[in-house]
Amino acid sequence: MNSGALTHTVTADSGAVFNATLGPPGMDAYGYPTAGQSYNKGFATAGTYRYHCNFHASMHGVVVVTP
């Protein structure tokens, strides 16, 4: 979930395994704060999946899926 003030991506380092752009929290039409966007991904195959943010070079992570 993106709870920061900037837009981020969840982009697989290799292949087209997963990709999403997550907008930041904002305000609704009445001026109340809204939550940022979230992303969920299920993995059917065990492995190590590395990802990064296209907008921020220092942001990266890894998902390890075990059987």
FENZIZI-V815747 format. One record per run of one state. SS is the DSSP state (a for helix, b for strand, c for the rest). FROM is the first residue (numbers start at 0). LEN is the number of residues. If there is no record, write none. Layout:
ss=SS from=FROM len=LEN
ss=SS from=FROM len=LEN
This chain:
ss=c from=0 len=7
ss=b from=7 len=5
ss=c from=12 len=6
ss=b from=18 len=4
ss=c from=22 len=3
ss=b from=25 len=2
ss=c from=27 len=5
ss=b from=32 len=2
ss=c from=34 len=12
ss=b from=46 len=6
ss=c from=52 len=7
ss=b from=59 len=6
ss=c from=65 len=2
